[in-house]
Amino acid sequence: MKRDFFSSVRRLSVLVLAAAAVSLPAFAASPFDIVISNGRIIDGTGSPWYSGDIGIRDGHIAAIANLSAEPRKQTLDAQGMVVAPGFIDMLGQSELTILVDPRLPSKIYQGITTEITGEGSTIAPQNDAILRADHDAYEHLKLTPDWRTFAEYFARLEKQGMGINLASYVGATQVRRMVLGDADVQPIPAQLDQMKELVRQGMREGAVGLSTSLMYAPAPYAKTEELIALAAEASKFGGIYASHIRSEGDGLLDSLDEAIRIGREAHIPVEIWHFKVGGRKNWGRMPEAIAKINAARAGGIDIAADTYAYTAWFNDFSAFIPPWAHDGGKDKLVARLKDPAMRQRIREDMLAPGHPWDNEWQEIPGPEAILIGSVNNPKLRLLQGKTLADIAALWKKDPPAKDRPEADAIDTLFDFLIEDNGDTGVAVFAMSEPDVALALQQPWVSVDNDYSGTSPEGILGMDHPHPRAYGTFPRILRKYVREEKKLTLEDAIRKMSSLAAQRLRLTDRGVLKTGMWADVVVFDPAAIRDVATFDQPNQLSEGMRFVLVNGVPVIAEGKMTGALPGKVLRGPGYKK
């Protein structure tokens, strides 16, 4: 009996040792392509940092352990640095500029490795009428659009290569333009069916969901029922609904109610883009907006938001014009601005309180709060960086009148739009810092750049962008983490990585974990900072030591490598 007992023990010991051997990581199967060593790993989940090495093989994280004795082709020394998941830009706008400079320096120097784009008007689907209407935007960037569908656009990206990963929504504005043009009309059932089929096509070709930008014509012409019908189609393919809501000012709460209703009735998760409270008279209302979203979440609606954490937004100059004046598109708008009677009617609408549209003119402190950014007309380029008040004085327009004791610069706005054919981008200073910070601190708020990737060089460097184009993510790490301590470093990185990945159902990104794609940033938490300002925006952020996209360094030792390892990320409804 004793012999049998010890024989059993020996057999059990052999089995245990064999099982242990099987479970040991096979690090030596082949050398790692890269080992990131000696860093403080913040994995993106919100957990505290820990020490370790990260081994990368074939674009994926192959091991996280003490790898000091393991063979590798390259070592990246992260001594004194934070190692974190690559940052995910929840609204990036780079679908055109990535064709101009696919490295996207402004993005990678922030640590952005993945961008989600497509705000209402998306890169596809396209038709000849839309391309003619949008000709100025393509001409400005010297681009020739040779695609009509997402499949064709994504194929162009994959052939060209890109410095970051990119995914896109299919825009409700875009499918409306495809079927109804730019007119203020409502679809008949057959037309709505056409729009729904375009959403389905976009989802099958890889879109991650449906997007709306309900402030910019022709989007305001769409009724809620139309949006529910389109969102329901995206929902069937596992997509989400992301929205620049109808109003971020006086009508903020009603606009949130609309987004919540769309989520409920279309059975689809909701993402509120660039969550804000706009307009001086609305300052301090962020707690109301947060309470509304928290109540919806408590009631079972999957709704969250993102922010870029600046007190100025950036939009089309023409957004100050009431929606009816945009009916028929940009050329019709410019024609109305040239007509004295139409100008007077537009002015009266802008100055009259109580309009149902998001009247941003009523929300700004004055023309000095509007800064001219990007223009299409080269003759206006010298005015980039000046305020509307500066230009009114320079052009000697808008003198005081009996009914206007102070110059309001509305005529200057009209004439500038005429000169730039309705295509000017402006920064608008009309948010409060406490509201901005409070939004950022919410556990369900991630981060968006809300600006296209750009560069200090070449065609892209000729624009005068919002500094968020270069600085959003480092600014949050500098200002709200290091200086003001309104976020912990671990939570800020969670917002920039795993929270965003969860919203987009990117199950293989956003966390440092074995098997995930190796999108990784290595930075000095004491040195990371934004450099771009409103006066001098074309300046790259500082502090990123290494940035890897799919296991390939696009920044190494603080310098851009020029590598283009990015991938098109397609949504769950994608069909080859």
TAZI-V970150 format. One record per backbone hydrogen bond with DSSP energy under -0.5 kcal/mol. CO is the residue of the C=O (numbers start at 1). NH is the residue of the N-H. If there is no record, write none. Layout:
BEGIN
co=CO nh=NH
co=CO nh=NH
END
This chain:
BEGIN
co=1 nh=5
co=2 nh=6
co=3 nh=7
co=4 nh=8
co=5 nh=9
co=6 nh=10
co=7 nh=11
co=8 nh=12
co=9 nh=13
co=10 nh=14
co=11 nh=15
co=12 nh=16
co=13 nh=17
co=14 nh=18
co=15 nh=19
co=16 nh=20
co=17 nh=21
co=18 nh=22
co=19 nh=23
co=20 nh=24
co=25 nh=27
co=26 nh=29
co=27 nh=30
co=32 nh=73
co=34 nh=56
co=35 nh=37
co=35 nh=76
co=36 nh=54
co=37 nh=78
co=38 nh=80
co=39 nh=41
co=39 nh=52
co=40 nh=42
co=40 nh=83
co=41 nh=43
co=41 nh=50
co=42 nh=85
co=43 nh=512
co=44 nh=498
co=50 nh=41
co=52 nh=39
co=53 nh=55
co=53 nh=65
co=54 nh=36
co=55 nh=62
co=55 nh=63
co=56 nh=33
co=56 nh=34
co=57 nh=60
co=59 nh=518
co=60 nh=57
co=60 nh=62
co=61 nh=515
co=63 nh=55
co=65 nh=53
co=65 nh=67
co=67 nh=70
co=71 nh=32
co=74 nh=35
co=75 nh=77
co=76 nh=37
co=76 nh=78
co=78 nh=81
co=81 nh=40
co=82 nh=84
co=82 nh=523
co=83 nh=42
co=84 nh=521
co=87 nh=89
co=87 nh=113
co=87 nh=114
co=88 nh=90
co=89 nh=116
co=91 nh=450
co=91 nh=451
co=94 nh=98
co=96 nh=99
co=96 nh=100
co=97 nh=100
co=97 nh=101
co=101 nh=104
co=102 nh=163
co=104 nh=107
co=104 nh=108
co=105 nh=109
co=107 nh=110
co=107 nh=112
co=108 nh=111
co=111 nh=87
co=113 nh=165
co=114 nh=89
co=115 nh=167
co=116 nh=92
co=117 nh=169
co=118 nh=120
co=119 nh=121
co=120 nh=122
co=120 nh=174
co=124 nh=171
co=127 nh=131
co=128 nh=132
co=129 nh=133
co=130 nh=134
co=132 nh=135
co=134 nh=137
co=134 nh=138
co=135 nh=139
co=136 nh=140
co=137 nh=141
co=138 nh=143
co=139 nh=142
co=143 nh=145
co=148 nh=125
co=148 nh=126
co=149 nh=153
co=150 nh=154
co=151 nh=155
co=152 nh=156
co=153 nh=157
co=154 nh=158
co=155 nh=159
co=156 nh=160
co=157 nh=161
co=162 nh=566
co=165 nh=115
co=166 nh=569
co=167 nh=117
co=168 nh=208
co=169 nh=171
co=170 nh=211
co=171 nh=175
co=172 nh=176
co=173 nh=177
co=174 nh=178
co=175 nh=179
co=176 nh=180
co=176 nh=181
co=177 nh=181
co=180 nh=183
co=182 nh=328
co=182 nh=329
co=183 nh=185
co=188 nh=191
co=188 nh=192
co=189 nh=193
co=190 nh=194
co=191 nh=195
co=192 nh=196
co=193 nh=197
co=194 nh=198
co=195 nh=199
co=196 nh=200
co=197 nh=201
co=198 nh=202
co=199 nh=203
co=200 nh=204
co=201 nh=205
co=202 nh=207
co=203 nh=206
co=204 nh=575
co=206 nh=571
co=208 nh=240
co=209 nh=170
co=210 nh=242
co=211 nh=172
co=212 nh=244
co=213 nh=216
co=215 nh=217
co=216 nh=219
co=218 nh=221
co=219 nh=222
co=223 nh=226
co=223 nh=227
co=224 nh=228
co=225 nh=229
co=226 nh=230
co=227 nh=231
co=228 nh=232
co=229 nh=233
co=230 nh=234
co=231 nh=235
co=232 nh=236
co=233 nh=237
co=234 nh=237
co=234 nh=239
co=235 nh=238
co=240 nh=210
co=240 nh=242
co=241 nh=271
co=242 nh=212
co=243 nh=245
co=243 nh=273
co=244 nh=214
co=248 nh=278
co=249 nh=252
co=251 nh=255
co=252 nh=256
co=253 nh=257
co=254 nh=258
co=255 nh=259
co=256 nh=260
co=257 nh=261
co=258 nh=262
co=259 nh=263
co=260 nh=264
co=261 nh=265
co=262 nh=266
co=263 nh=267
co=263 nh=268
co=269 nh=241
co=270 nh=304
co=271 nh=243
co=271 nh=273
co=272 nh=275
co=272 nh=306
co=279 nh=282
co=280 nh=283
co=282 nh=285
co=285 nh=288
co=285 nh=289
co=286 nh=290
co=287 nh=291
co=288 nh=292
co=289 nh=293
co=290 nh=294
co=291 nh=295
co=292 nh=296
co=293 nh=297
co=294 nh=298
co=295 nh=299
co=296 nh=301
co=297 nh=300
co=300 nh=302
co=301 nh=303
co=302 nh=270
co=304 nh=272
co=305 nh=446
co=306 nh=275
co=307 nh=448
co=311 nh=430
co=311 nh=431
co=313 nh=428
co=315 nh=426
co=316 nh=319
co=317 nh=320
co=318 nh=321
co=322 nh=325
co=323 nh=326
co=324 nh=327
co=326 nh=329
co=329 nh=333
co=330 nh=334
co=331 nh=335
co=332 nh=336
co=333 nh=337
co=334 nh=338
co=335 nh=339
co=336 nh=339
co=338 nh=340
co=339 nh=343
co=340 nh=344
co=341 nh=345
co=342 nh=346
co=343 nh=347
co=344 nh=348
co=345 nh=349
co=346 nh=350
co=347 nh=351
co=348 nh=352
co=357 nh=359
co=358 nh=360
co=359 nh=362
co=360 nh=363
co=360 nh=364
co=363 nh=280
co=366 nh=369
co=367 nh=370
co=367 nh=388
co=367 nh=389
co=369 nh=371
co=369 nh=429
co=370 nh=388
co=371 nh=427
co=372 nh=385
co=374 nh=425
co=376 nh=378
co=377 nh=380
co=378 nh=381
co=380 nh=383
co=381 nh=384
co=383 nh=386
co=386 nh=372
co=387 nh=391
co=388 nh=392
co=389 nh=393
co=390 nh=394
co=391 nh=395
co=392 nh=396
co=392 nh=397
co=401 nh=404
co=404 nh=401
co=409 nh=413
co=410 nh=414
co=411 nh=415
co=412 nh=416
co=413 nh=417
co=414 nh=418
co=415 nh=419
co=416 nh=420
co=417 nh=422
co=418 nh=421
co=420 nh=423
co=424 nh=317
co=425 nh=373
co=426 nh=315
co=427 nh=371
co=428 nh=313
co=428 nh=430
co=429 nh=365
co=430 nh=279
co=432 nh=436
co=433 nh=437
co=434 nh=438
co=435 nh=439
co=436 nh=440
co=437 nh=441
co=438 nh=442
co=439 nh=442
co=442 nh=445
co=444 nh=305
co=444 nh=446
co=446 nh=307
co=447 nh=90
co=454 nh=106
co=457 nh=461
co=459 nh=462
co=460 nh=463
co=466 nh=469
co=467 nh=470
co=467 nh=471
co=468 nh=472
co=471 nh=475
co=472 nh=476
co=473 nh=477
co=474 nh=478
co=475 nh=479
co=475 nh=480
co=476 nh=480
co=476 nh=481
co=477 nh=482
co=478 nh=483
co=479 nh=484
co=480 nh=486
co=480 nh=487
co=488 nh=492
co=489 nh=493
co=490 nh=494
co=491 nh=495
co=492 nh=496
co=493 nh=497
co=494 nh=497
co=494 nh=499
co=494 nh=500
co=495 nh=447
co=496 nh=88
co=497 nh=501
co=498 nh=502
co=499 nh=503
co=500 nh=504
co=501 nh=505
co=501 nh=506
co=502 nh=505
co=505 nh=507
co=506 nh=509
co=508 nh=517
co=511 nh=513
co=513 nh=516
co=516 nh=61
co=517 nh=519
co=518 nh=520
co=518 nh=551
co=519 nh=86
co=520 nh=548
co=521 nh=84
co=522 nh=545
co=522 nh=546
co=523 nh=82
co=523 nh=525
co=524 nh=527
co=524 nh=528
co=529 nh=542
co=536 nh=533
co=537 nh=539
co=539 nh=532
co=542 nh=529
co=543 nh=524
co=543 nh=545
co=545 nh=557
co=545 nh=558
co=546 nh=522
co=547 nh=554
co=547 nh=555
co=548 nh=520
co=548 nh=550
co=549 nh=552
co=552 nh=549
co=554 nh=561
co=554 nh=562
co=555 nh=547
co=556 nh=559
co=559 nh=556
co=564 nh=162
co=567 nh=166
co=567 nh=569
co=568 nh=570
co=571 nh=574
END
